[in-house]
Amino acid sequence: MTDCEKLSVFSKILEFRTVSAQPGSSFEMAPFLQLHDYLQEAFPAVHKNFQREAVNKGSLLYIMPGSNPSLKPIMLTAHLDVVPAEEGEKWPHHPFRGIIENGRVWGRGSVDYKIGVSGMLQACEDILNEGFQPDRSILLAFGHDEETGGMNGAAEIVRLLRERNIQLSSVLDEGGYIYSLPWLREDVAVIGLAEKGYLTLRLTAGGEQGHASVPGIRTAAGALGECLSSLEKNQMSVRLSEPVKRMFKATKHLLNDSLREEFVSLSLSEMTNIIEKWPIGNAFIRTTTATTMLHGSSRENILPAEVTALVNFRPVPGDHSKDIVKHVKEIAFPFSVEVEFEDVRKVFEPSSEASTETDDYRSIREAVEEIWPGLAVAPGIFPAATDSRHYGQIADNVYRFVPAHLGESGLSVLHSEGESVSVEDYLNAVEFYTLYIKKMCGGK
């Protein structure tokens, strides 16, 4: 296939409205099934050589057996689902048209994470058409509900593979990117060795329902507001995980000129005083606190009997969900605010750390260095959560890297209005996955 044909396929994949639904909401499965059909049409060599099965209707699992059963398989994984593109968002192009313009491919999921779905399949299609036969088995796993926790997609794929006694050498998922970090003068490719955890707490303040013309001296909304303000002022303590320490050390030579002299004389713990000034830096080094949803009265002239807030936390390695609950309850107590888990099924502790002393990691690093000569490569941590929280149960190591530049917007690009990826990055992504598979799976 030509580059134009590959881009056309990627563009078409972005047209499918594979929006995942929150638990309890209606899940529109038709777009996922339509995408399944299109993938079969677009990648005939993959569907001839891989065994494909649908999992819980929406997810897909591909397996191509290798010639050497003594080698543990590798898995490359992405997700088919995307977050919604809401009414009123200011998209430069329709979010589900896959428009290619000004050297970029525009659309919801272009970065998060259909670049992986399309790029991985395209890489396999290309090498199969070259006659490639792997010595190590290759698995591709595409969940359909990663954005809402992966309980029906990735978790079910893991259950199936465990039943079949399949233990993976490694999983390659999303989570590391080519970052433009504000304290560095050059871009850096960060390969995620670990990811932060996930939990949401519901904070509730009670009051007396009544008419808004005669409010009490202290209202439920006021008490909750003070509590939330105190939570933001009293963040969890800094914790420097090993992957972040290694990232700092590997990129110290790239510090901005204005910071270089100051950093050289500082210890790692002192460096955090500067790094935490930027949101992405703060997310690397501590458990983050984010108030995301508020609910009070049903009308503007009624004092609510109860006001609630959902606060999302991303625990850094070293912090446990129990530590966070204790921290929040201590802050909430003076305001008479109750604290409870929003959904105990969606409480995930930080992941374990993958090793850099493996062929899998070296293959990722070498593929990056071959495609982007001179680009710094460093281990690190992903400050959000992915489907790999499930896949880690059946893999010796989990690595996280998407071969795409995020630019100055950083991780905000993933769910932004106007999500897009450069044409060059997409084509390089195909090449990256191609190199990685060839390095890991040898073959003929």
LINPENOR-V815594 format. One record per pair of residues at least 4 apart in sequence whose ideal C-beta (glycine too) atoms are under 8 Angstrom apart, sorted by the first residue. I is the first residue (numbers start at 1). J is the second residue. D is the distance in Angstrom with one decimal. If there is no record, write none. Layout:
<<I J D> <I J D>>
This chain:
<<1 5 4.2> <1 6 5.3> <1 9 7.7> <1 122 7.7> <1 125 7.5> <1 126 7.3> <2 6 7.1> <3 7 6.3> <3 427 5.7> <4 8 6.3> <5 9 6.7> <6 10 6.6> <6 122 5.6> <6 426 7.8> <6 427 6.9> <6 430 6.4> <7 11 6.1> <7 100 6.1> <7 105 6.8> <7 423 6.3> <7 426 6.7> <7 427 7.5> <8 12 6.5> <9 13 6.6> <9 42 4.8> <9 118 6.4> <9 122 6.9> <10 14 6.9> <10 98 7.2> <10 105 6.2> <10 114 7.5> <10 115 7.5> <10 118 4.4> <10 119 7.8> <10 122 7.7> <10 426 5.8> <11 15 7.3> <11 98 3.4> <11 99 7.5> <11 100 5.8> <11 105 6.1> <11 107 7.6> <12 38 6.5> <12 42 7.2> <12 98 6.2> <13 35 6.9> <13 38 7.1> <13 39 7.7> <13 42 7.8> <13 98 7.2> <13 109 8.0> <13 114 5.4> <13 117 6.5> <13 118 5.0> <14 96 6.8> <14 97 7.6> <14 98 3.6> <14 105 7.1> <14 107 3.5> <14 108 7.1> <14 109 5.8> <14 110 6.0> <14 114 6.0> <15 96 5.6> <15 97 6.3> <15 98 5.1> <15 107 7.6> <16 31 4.9> <16 32 7.6> <16 34 6.0> <16 35 4.2> <16 38 7.2> <16 96 7.5> <17 28 7.7> <17 31 4.7> <17 96 5.3> <18 31 4.9> <18 32 5.3> <18 35 5.8> <18 80 5.1> <18 81 5.2> <18 82 5.9> <18 109 7.4> <18 144 7.1> <19 28 7.1> <19 31 7.6> <19 81 6.8> <19 82 5.9> <19 83 7.1> <19 84 5.2> <20 27 7.3> <20 81 3.6> <20 82 7.3> <20 83 7.6> <20 144 6.7> <20 145 4.8> <20 146 7.3> <20 147 4.6> <20 148 5.0> <21 25 4.1> <21 26 6.2> <21 27 4.3> <21 28 7.2> <21 148 7.0> <22 148 5.6> <23 148 6.6> <23 149 7.8> <23 151 7.8> <23 343 7.9> <27 58 7.7> <27 145 7.9> <29 33 6.0> <29 57 5.7> <29 58 5.9> <30 34 6.2> <31 35 6.3> <32 36 6.6> <32 57 7.3> <32 58 4.3> <32 80 6.1> <32 81 7.8> <32 144 5.5> <33 37 6.8> <33 57 7.3> <33 58 7.8> <34 38 6.5> <35 39 6.3> <35 80 6.3> <36 40 6.8> <36 54 6.7> <36 60 6.5> <37 41 6.6> <38 42 5.9> <39 43 5.9> <39 47 7.8> <39 60 7.6> <39 117 8.0> <39 121 6.5> <40 44 7.7> <40 47 5.0> <40 52 7.8> <42 121 7.6> <43 47 6.1> <43 121 4.8> <43 122 7.3> <43 124 7.3> <43 125 4.7> <44 48 6.1> <44 125 7.8> <45 49 6.2> <45 124 7.6> <45 125 5.1> <45 128 4.1> <45 129 5.4> <46 50 5.3> <46 62 7.0> <46 121 5.6> <46 124 5.0> <46 125 5.3> <46 128 6.6> <47 52 6.2> <48 128 7.9> <49 64 5.7> <49 128 5.4> <50 62 4.2> <50 63 6.3> <50 64 4.6> <50 124 7.3> <50 138 7.8> <50 140 7.2> <51 62 7.0> <51 63 4.8> <51 64 7.4> <52 60 6.4> <52 61 7.2> <52 62 5.1> <53 60 7.5> <53 61 5.4> <54 58 7.5> <54 59 6.9> <54 60 6.2> <55 59 4.2> <55 60 7.0> <55 61 5.5> <55 153 6.9> <55 156 5.2> <55 157 5.3> <55 160 6.6> <56 144 7.4> <56 152 4.9> <56 153 6.5> <56 156 5.0> <57 144 7.9> <58 80 7.0> <58 81 7.8> <58 144 3.1> <58 145 7.1> <58 152 7.4> <58 153 6.6> <59 80 7.3> <59 141 7.5> <59 142 6.2> <59 143 4.9> <59 144 4.6> <59 145 7.8> <59 152 7.6> <59 153 4.1> <59 154 7.5> <59 156 6.9> <59 157 6.2> <60 80 7.3> <60 140 7.6> <60 141 7.5> <60 142 4.5> <61 139 7.1> <61 140 7.5> <61 141 5.5> <61 142 7.8> <61 157 5.4> <61 160 7.1> <62 138 7.9> <62 139 6.7> <62 140 4.0> <62 141 7.6> <63 73 7.9> <63 137 6.7> <63 138 7.5> <63 139 5.3> <64 124 7.7> <64 134 6.4> <64 137 6.5> <64 138 4.7> <64 139 7.9> <65 69 7.9> <65 137 5.1> <66 71 6.2> <66 73 7.1> <66 134 4.6> <66 135 5.0> <66 136 4.3> <66 137 4.2> <66 138 7.1> <66 441 6.4> <66 443 7.5> <67 133 6.5> <67 134 7.2> <67 135 4.9> <67 443 7.3> <68 135 4.4> <68 136 6.6> <69 137 7.9> <71 135 6.3> <71 136 4.2> <71 137 7.5> <71 169 7.4> <72 136 7.4> <72 167 6.2> <72 168 6.1> <72 169 3.7> <72 396 7.1> <73 136 6.3> <73 137 3.8> <73 138 6.8> <73 139 5.5> <73 166 6.6> <73 168 5.5> <73 169 6.6> <74 136 6.4> <74 137 7.8> <74 138 6.3> <74 139 7.1> <74 168 6.5> <74 169 5.5> <74 170 5.6> <74 171 7.7> <74 172 7.2> <74 360 6.8> <74 437 7.9> <74 440 5.3> <74 441 7.0> <75 138 8.0> <75 139 4.2> <75 140 7.3> <75 141 5.8> <75 168 5.2> <75 170 7.4> <75 171 4.6> <75 172 7.1> <75 391 6.6> <75 395 7.0> <76 116 7.6> <76 120 4.9> <76 138 7.5> <76 139 7.4> <76 140 5.5> <76 141 7.7> <76 171 7.8> <76 172 4.9> <76 433 6.7> <76 436 7.8> <76 437 7.6> <77 116 7.6> <77 140 7.2> <77 141 4.3> <77 142 7.1> <77 143 7.4> <77 154 7.5> <77 171 6.0> <77 172 7.0> <77 173 5.1> <77 387 6.2> <77 388 7.2> <77 391 6.3> <78 113 4.7> <78 114 7.2> <78 115 7.8> <78 116 2.9> <78 117 4.5> <78 120 6.3> <78 142 5.7> <78 173 7.7> <78 174 6.8> <79 113 5.2> <79 116 7.7> <79 117 7.5> <79 142 6.3> <79 143 4.7> <79 144 7.1> <79 145 7.9> <79 146 3.6> <79 147 7.3> <79 150 7.8> <79 153 7.2> <79 154 7.9> <79 174 7.9> <79 387 6.1> <80 114 7.5> <80 117 6.2> <80 142 5.1> <80 143 6.9> <80 144 5.0> <81 143 7.2> <81 144 5.2> <81 145 5.8> <81 146 5.9> <81 147 5.3> <81 148 7.7> <81 153 7.8> <82 108 4.8> <82 109 4.0> <82 112 6.9> <82 114 7.3> <82 147 6.9> <83 108 7.1> <83 112 7.6> <83 147 5.4> <83 415 5.2> <84 108 7.9> <85 89 5.9> <85 91 6.8> <85 95 3.6> <85 96 7.0> <85 108 4.9> <85 417 7.3> <89 95 7.6> <89 417 3.8> <90 417 5.5> <90 418 7.3> <91 95 5.2> <91 106 7.7> <91 417 5.3> <91 418 5.4> <92 106 6.7> <92 418 5.4> <93 97 6.3> <93 99 4.1> <93 101 6.8> <93 106 4.3> <93 107 7.5> <93 418 7.9> <94 99 6.9> <95 106 7.9> <95 107 5.9> <95 108 4.3> <95 417 7.9> <95 419 7.5> <96 107 6.4> <96 108 6.3> <97 106 7.6> <97 107 6.6> <98 105 6.6> <98 106 7.3> <98 107 4.7> <98 110 7.9> <99 105 7.6> <99 106 4.7> <99 107 7.0> <100 104 7.4> <100 105 5.3> <100 106 7.6> <100 423 6.9> <101 106 6.8> <103 422 5.9> <103 423 5.3> <103 424 7.3> <104 420 4.5> <104 421 6.6> <104 422 5.4> <104 423 6.5> <105 110 5.4> <105 420 6.2> <105 421 5.5> <105 422 7.7> <105 423 6.3> <105 426 6.0> <106 110 6.7> <106 418 7.1> <106 419 7.5> <106 420 4.4> <107 114 8.0> <107 419 6.8> <107 420 7.2> <108 419 5.7> <109 113 6.8> <109 114 4.0> <109 419 7.2> <110 114 6.5> <110 115 6.2> <110 419 5.4> <110 420 5.4> <110 421 4.6> <111 115 5.9> <111 402 7.2> <111 404 5.9> <111 406 7.7> <111 413 5.7> <111 414 5.7> <111 419 5.8> <111 420 7.6> <111 421 5.3> <112 174 7.2> <112 414 4.1> <112 415 6.8> <112 419 7.0> <113 117 6.9> <113 146 7.4> <113 174 5.0> <113 402 7.1> <114 118 5.7> <115 119 5.4> <115 402 6.6> <115 404 6.1> <115 421 5.7> <115 425 7.7> <115 426 6.2> <115 429 5.6> <116 120 5.8> <116 174 6.2> <116 402 6.5> <116 429 7.8> <117 121 6.5> <117 142 5.6> <118 122 5.9> <118 426 7.7> <119 123 6.3> <119 403 7.8> <119 426 6.8> <119 429 4.0> <119 430 5.0> <119 432 7.6> <119 433 5.3> <120 124 6.6> <120 140 5.7> <120 433 5.2> <121 125 6.1> <121 140 7.1> <122 126 6.3> <122 430 4.8> <122 433 7.8> <123 127 6.5> <123 430 5.3> <123 431 7.8> <123 432 8.0> <123 433 3.7> <123 434 4.2> <123 437 6.2> <124 128 6.0> <124 138 7.3> <124 140 7.2> <124 433 7.9> <124 437 7.0> <125 129 6.4> <126 130 6.7> <126 430 7.1> <126 434 6.1> <127 132 3.9> <127 434 6.0> <127 437 6.5> <127 438 6.7> <128 132 5.8> <131 444 7.3> <132 438 7.3> <132 443 5.4> <132 444 7.2> <133 443 4.8> <133 444 4.9> <134 138 5.6> <134 437 7.4> <134 441 3.7> <134 442 7.0> <134 443 4.2> <135 441 6.2> <135 442 4.5> <135 443 5.2> <136 169 7.6> <136 440 6.2> <136 441 4.4> <136 442 6.9> <136 443 7.9> <138 437 6.4> <138 441 6.0> <139 161 8.0> <139 166 7.9> <139 168 7.2> <141 154 7.0> <141 157 5.2> <141 387 7.9> <141 391 7.2> <143 150 5.4> <143 153 3.0> <143 154 4.3> <143 157 6.9> <143 387 5.1> <144 152 7.3> <144 153 4.7> <145 149 6.8> <145 150 5.8> <145 151 6.8> <145 152 5.1> <145 153 4.6> <146 150 5.0> <146 153 6.6> <146 154 6.7> <146 386 6.8> <146 387 4.7> <149 345 7.5> <149 346 5.2> <150 154 3.9> <150 155 5.8> <150 387 4.5> <150 389 7.2> <150 390 5.6> <151 155 5.0> <151 345 6.9> <152 156 6.0> <153 157 6.7> <153 387 7.1> <154 158 6.4> <154 387 3.8> <154 390 4.1> <154 391 6.2> <155 159 6.6> <155 390 4.8> <156 160 6.6> <157 161 6.4> <157 390 7.7> <157 391 7.8> <158 162 6.2> <158 390 4.9> <158 391 6.2> <158 393 5.6> <158 394 5.7> <159 163 6.6> <160 164 6.7> <161 166 4.3> <161 168 7.9> <161 394 5.4> <162 166 7.5> <162 393 7.4> <162 394 6.0> <166 394 6.5> <167 394 5.9> <167 395 7.5> <167 396 7.3> <168 391 7.6> <168 394 5.7> <168 395 4.1> <168 396 6.9> <169 358 7.8> <169 360 6.0> <169 395 7.3> <169 396 5.7> <169 397 7.4> <169 440 7.9> <170 354 7.6> <170 358 7.0> <170 360 3.9> <170 361 8.0> <170 395 5.7> <170 396 6.3> <170 397 4.6> <170 398 6.8> <170 399 6.1> <171 388 5.8> <171 391 4.5> <171 392 7.2> <171 395 4.5> <171 397 7.7> <171 398 4.7> <171 399 7.1> <172 360 7.8> <172 364 6.9> <172 399 5.3> <172 400 7.7> <172 401 6.8> <172 436 7.0> <173 386 5.1> <173 387 6.3> <173 388 4.1> <173 391 6.9> <173 398 6.5> <173 399 7.4> <173 400 5.2> <174 382 7.9> <174 386 5.4> <174 400 6.1> <174 401 7.9> <174 402 5.0> <175 192 4.1> <175 195 5.7> <175 382 3.4> <175 384 7.3> <175 386 5.2> <175 388 7.0> <175 400 2.7> <175 401 7.0> <175 402 7.4> <176 189 7.2> <176 190 4.6> <176 191 4.7> <176 192 4.0> <176 380 6.5> <176 382 6.4> <176 399 7.6> <176 400 4.7> <176 401 3.8> <176 402 6.8> <177 189 7.7> <177 190 6.6> <177 401 7.4> <177 402 5.3> <177 404 6.0> <177 405 7.4> <177 406 4.9> <177 411 7.8> <178 187 5.4> <178 188 7.3> <178 189 5.0> <178 190 7.9> <178 372 7.6> <178 375 7.2> <178 403 7.2> <178 404 6.4> <178 405 4.5> <178 406 6.8> <179 187 6.6> <179 188 5.7> <179 189 7.8> <179 190 5.6> <179 280 7.6> <179 406 5.9> <179 410 6.8> <180 184 7.7> <180 187 5.4> <180 405 7.2> <180 406 6.7> <180 407 5.7> <180 408 5.5> <180 410 7.3> <181 188 6.5> <181 251 7.6> <181 278 7.9> <181 280 6.6> <181 281 7.5> <182 278 4.9> <182 280 7.4> <182 281 7.5> <182 408 7.9> <183 255 6.3> <183 256 6.0> <183 259 5.9> <183 274 6.8> <183 275 6.4> <183 278 6.9> <183 281 6.8> <184 188 6.2> <184 251 5.8> <184 254 4.5> <184 255 6.4> <184 256 6.7> <185 254 5.8> <185 255 7.1> <185 256 5.2> <185 257 7.0> <186 254 5.1> <186 376 6.4> <187 375 6.5> <187 376 7.5> <187 405 6.7> <188 251 5.4> <188 254 6.7> <188 375 7.4> <188 376 4.5> <188 377 7.3> <188 378 5.6> <189 368 5.0> <189 372 7.0> <189 375 5.6> <189 376 6.9> <189 377 4.7> <189 378 7.3> <189 401 7.2> <189 403 7.9> <190 247 6.4> <190 378 5.6> <190 379 7.4> <190 380 3.9> <190 401 7.7> <191 361 7.0> <191 364 5.7> <191 365 6.8> <191 368 7.8> <191 377 6.8> <191 378 7.4> <191 379 5.6> <191 380 6.9> <191 399 5.9> <191 400 7.0> <191 401 4.8> <192 243 7.5> <192 379 7.9> <192 380 5.9> <192 381 6.1> <192 382 4.1> <192 399 6.7> <192 400 3.1> <192 401 6.6> <193 243 4.4> <193 246 7.9> <193 353 5.1> <193 354 4.5> <193 355 7.9> <193 356 7.0> <193 379 4.9> <193 380 7.0> <193 381 6.8> <193 399 7.1> <193 400 7.8> <194 241 6.8> <194 243 5.2> <194 317 6.0> <194 350 6.7> <194 351 4.9> <194 352 6.8> <194 353 4.6> <194 354 6.8> <194 381 5.1> <194 382 7.4> <195 350 7.1> <195 351 4.9> <195 381 6.6> <195 382 4.2> <195 383 7.8> <195 384 7.0> <195 385 5.8> <195 386 6.1> <195 388 6.7> <195 389 7.1> <195 400 6.4> <196 283 7.8> <196 287 7.6> <196 314 4.3> <196 315 5.9> <196 316 5.6> <196 317 7.4> <196 350 5.5> <196 381 6.8> <196 382 7.0> <196 383 5.4> <196 384 6.8> <196 385 6.7> <197 313 7.9> <197 314 6.5> <197 315 3.8> <197 319 7.7> <197 321 7.0> <197 347 7.9> <197 348 5.0> <197 349 4.8> <197 350 4.3> <197 351 7.7> <197 385 7.0> <198 312 7.8> <198 313 7.7> <198 314 6.2> <198 315 7.7> <198 346 6.7> <198 347 7.2> <198 348 4.5> <198 385 4.4> <198 389 7.7> <199 312 7.7> <199 313 5.3> <199 315 7.1> <199 321 5.2> <199 324 6.7> <199 341 6.9> <199 346 7.1> <199 347 4.5> <199 348 7.1> <200 292 7.8> <200 310 5.5> <200 311 6.8> <200 312 4.9> <200 313 7.3> <200 341 7.4> <200 342 4.1> <200 343 6.8> <200 346 6.8> <201 310 7.4> <201 311 5.1> <201 313 7.0> <201 324 7.6> <201 325 7.0> <201 328 5.9> <201 339 5.7> <201 340 6.9> <201 341 6.3> <201 342 6.4> <202 308 5.9> <202 309 7.5> <202 310 5.9> <202 339 7.5> <202 340 5.3> <202 341 7.3> <202 342 4.7> <203 224 6.4> <203 227 6.4> <203 228 7.3> <203 308 6.7> <203 309 4.7> <203 310 7.8> <203 311 6.1> <203 328 7.5> <203 332 6.3> <203 337 5.3> <203 338 7.1> <203 339 5.8> <204 224 7.8> <204 306 6.1> <204 307 7.3> <204 308 4.9> <204 337 6.6> <204 338 4.6> <204 340 7.7> <205 220 4.3> <205 221 7.3> <205 223 4.5> <205 224 3.9> <205 227 7.1> <205 306 7.3> <205 307 5.0> <205 308 7.8> <205 335 6.9> <205 336 6.8> <205 337 4.9> <205 338 7.7> <206 220 5.9> <206 305 6.7> <206 306 5.6> <206 336 7.4> <206 338 7.8> <207 216 7.1> <207 219 5.5> <207 220 3.1> <207 221 7.6> <207 223 7.5> <207 303 6.6> <207 304 6.6> <207 305 6.0> <207 306 7.2> <207 307 7.1> <208 216 6.4> <208 303 7.0> <208 305 6.7> <209 302 6.9> <209 303 5.8> <209 304 6.4> <209 305 3.9> <210 214 6.6> <210 215 7.7> <210 216 7.9> <210 302 7.8> <210 303 4.7> <211 301 7.0> <211 302 7.3> <211 303 7.0> <212 300 7.2> <212 301 4.5> <212 302 6.3> <212 303 5.6> <213 301 7.6> <215 219 5.6> <215 303 5.9> <216 303 7.7> <218 222 5.8> <218 223 6.2> <219 223 6.9> <219 303 6.3> <220 224 6.3> <220 296 7.5> <220 303 7.7> <220 304 6.0> <220 305 7.2> <220 306 6.4> <220 307 4.3> <221 225 6.1> <221 296 5.5> <221 304 6.9> <221 307 4.8> <222 226 6.5> <223 227 6.4> <223 307 8.0> <223 335 4.7> <223 336 6.3> <223 337 6.4> <224 228 6.3> <224 307 4.9> <224 308 7.7> <224 309 5.9> <224 335 7.3> <224 337 6.0> <225 229 6.3> <226 230 6.3> <226 335 5.5> <227 231 6.5> <227 331 6.7> <227 332 5.2> <227 335 4.1> <227 337 4.5> <228 232 6.7> <228 291 5.3> <228 309 6.0> <228 311 7.4> <229 233 6.5> <230 234 5.9> <230 331 5.2> <230 335 7.5> <231 289 5.6> <231 291 7.5> <231 311 6.8> <231 328 6.7> <231 331 5.6> <231 332 7.9> <232 289 6.4> <232 291 7.6> <234 331 5.8> <235 286 6.2> <235 287 7.7> <235 288 7.9> <235 289 6.0> <236 286 5.4> <236 287 4.0> <236 289 7.2> <236 316 7.9> <236 319 6.2> <236 323 7.8> <236 324 7.0> <236 327 6.1> <237 286 6.8> <238 269 7.5> <238 272 5.1> <238 276 6.9> <238 285 5.1> <238 286 5.0> <239 285 6.8> <239 286 6.3> <239 287 7.5> <239 316 4.9> <239 317 7.0> <239 318 4.2> <239 319 6.2> <240 244 5.6> <240 245 5.4> <240 268 5.9> <240 269 6.6> <240 272 6.6> <240 285 6.1> <241 245 7.1> <241 316 6.0> <241 317 4.1> <241 318 6.4> <241 350 7.9> <241 353 7.6> <241 381 5.9> <242 246 6.3> <242 317 7.7> <242 353 6.0> <243 247 6.4> <243 317 7.9> <243 353 6.1> <243 379 5.4> <243 380 5.3> <243 381 4.4> <244 248 6.4> <244 284 5.1> <244 285 6.1> <244 380 6.5> <244 381 5.5> <245 249 6.5> <245 268 5.7> <246 250 6.1> <246 356 8.0> <246 378 7.0> <246 379 4.8> <246 380 7.4> <247 251 6.2> <247 284 7.5> <247 378 4.8> <247 379 6.2> <247 380 4.0> <247 381 7.5> <248 252 6.4> <248 268 6.0> <248 271 6.1> <248 275 7.9> <249 268 7.9> <250 376 7.1> <250 377 7.8> <250 378 3.7> <250 379 7.0> <251 255 7.6> <251 376 6.1> <251 378 5.4> <252 263 6.5> <252 264 7.7> <254 376 6.0> <255 259 4.7> <255 260 4.5> <255 263 5.2> <256 260 6.9> <259 263 5.3> <259 274 6.6> <260 264 6.3> <261 265 7.4> <262 266 6.5> <262 274 7.4> <263 271 6.0> <263 274 7.4> <266 270 4.0> <266 271 5.1> <267 271 7.1> <268 272 7.4> <271 275 6.0> <272 276 5.6> <272 281 8.0> <272 285 5.1> <274 281 7.9> <275 281 3.6> <275 282 7.4> <275 284 6.9> <275 285 6.2> <276 281 5.7> <276 282 4.5> <276 285 6.1> <276 286 7.2> <277 281 6.8> <277 282 7.6> <278 282 6.7> <279 283 6.3> <279 410 7.8> <280 284 6.7> <280 383 7.3> <280 410 5.1> <280 411 6.7> <281 285 6.7> <282 286 6.3> <282 288 6.9> <283 288 5.4> <283 314 7.1> <283 383 3.7> <284 380 7.4> <284 381 6.3> <284 383 6.1> <285 316 6.9> <286 316 5.7> <287 313 5.8> <287 314 6.4> <287 315 4.8> <287 316 5.1> <287 319 4.7> <287 324 6.3> <288 313 6.7> <288 314 4.9> <288 383 7.3> <289 311 6.3> <289 313 6.1> <290 311 6.8> <290 312 4.7> <290 313 7.5> <290 314 7.9> <291 309 5.6> <291 310 7.5> <291 311 5.1> <291 312 7.9> <292 310 5.5> <292 311 7.1> <292 312 5.1> <293 309 6.8> <293 310 4.1> <294 307 7.6> <294 308 7.3> <294 309 5.1> <294 310 7.9> <295 307 7.1> <295 308 5.0> <295 309 7.8> <296 304 4.5> <296 307 4.4> <296 308 7.8> <297 302 4.6> <297 303 6.8> <297 304 4.0> <298 302 6.7> <298 304 7.9> <310 342 5.8> <311 328 7.4> <313 324 5.2> <314 383 6.1> <314 384 6.6> <314 385 7.2> <315 319 4.3> <315 320 6.9> <315 321 6.6> <315 323 7.8> <315 324 6.2> <315 349 6.7> <315 350 5.4> <316 350 6.4> <316 381 7.7> <317 350 4.2> <317 351 7.7> <317 353 7.3> <317 381 7.4> <318 350 7.6> <319 323 5.1> <319 324 6.4> <319 350 7.2> <320 324 7.4> <320 349 6.3> <321 325 6.4> <321 347 5.3> <321 349 6.3> <322 326 6.4> <323 327 6.3> <324 328 6.3> <325 329 6.1> <325 339 6.6> <325 341 7.7> <326 330 6.5> <327 331 6.8> <328 332 5.8> <328 339 5.1> <329 333 6.2> <329 339 5.0> <332 337 4.0> <332 338 7.3> <332 339 5.2> <333 337 7.8> <341 347 6.3> <342 346 7.5> <343 347 7.7> <348 385 6.2> <348 389 5.1> <351 388 7.1> <351 389 6.4> <351 392 5.9> <351 398 6.8> <352 392 6.8> <354 358 7.9> <354 361 7.1> <354 397 4.0> <354 398 5.5> <354 399 5.6> <355 361 6.8> <355 397 5.6> <356 361 4.9> <356 379 5.7> <357 361 7.4> <358 362 6.9> <358 396 7.7> <358 397 5.9> <359 363 5.9> <359 439 7.9> <359 440 6.8> <360 364 6.8> <360 397 6.1> <360 399 6.5> <360 440 6.5> <361 365 6.3> <361 397 7.3> <361 399 6.3> <362 366 6.0> <363 367 6.3> <363 435 7.9> <363 436 5.5> <363 439 3.9> <363 440 5.1> <364 368 6.6> <364 399 5.8> <364 401 5.9> <364 436 6.1> <365 369 6.3> <365 377 5.3> <366 370 6.2> <366 435 7.6> <366 439 6.5> <367 371 6.5> <367 432 5.2> <367 435 4.0> <367 436 4.8> <367 439 6.6> <368 372 6.1> <368 375 6.7> <368 377 5.3> <368 401 7.6> <368 403 7.1> <368 432 7.0> <369 373 6.7> <369 375 7.2> <369 377 6.4> <370 435 6.2> <371 403 7.2> <371 428 5.4> <371 431 5.7> <371 432 5.7> <371 435 7.2> <372 428 7.7> <382 386 6.8> <382 400 5.0> <383 411 7.2> <384 411 6.9> <385 389 5.9> <386 400 6.6> <387 391 6.3> <388 392 5.7> <388 398 4.6> <388 400 6.5> <391 395 5.7> <391 398 6.3> <392 398 4.8> <402 429 7.5> <403 425 6.9> <403 428 5.8> <403 429 4.5> <403 432 4.1> <403 433 7.8> <404 421 5.5> <404 422 7.9> <404 425 4.5> <404 426 7.9> <404 429 6.4> <405 422 7.0> <405 425 5.9> <406 410 5.3> <406 411 6.6> <406 413 5.3> <407 413 6.8> <409 413 4.7> <409 416 6.7> <412 416 5.6> <413 419 6.3> <414 419 7.1> <415 419 7.4> <421 425 5.1> <421 426 5.7> <422 426 7.1> <423 427 6.5> <424 428 6.1> <425 429 6.2> <426 430 7.0> <427 431 6.7> <428 432 6.1> <429 433 6.5> <430 434 6.3> <431 435 6.3> <432 436 6.3> <433 437 6.2> <434 438 6.4> <435 439 6.1> <436 440 6.2> <437 441 5.4> <438 442 7.6> <438 443 7.6>>
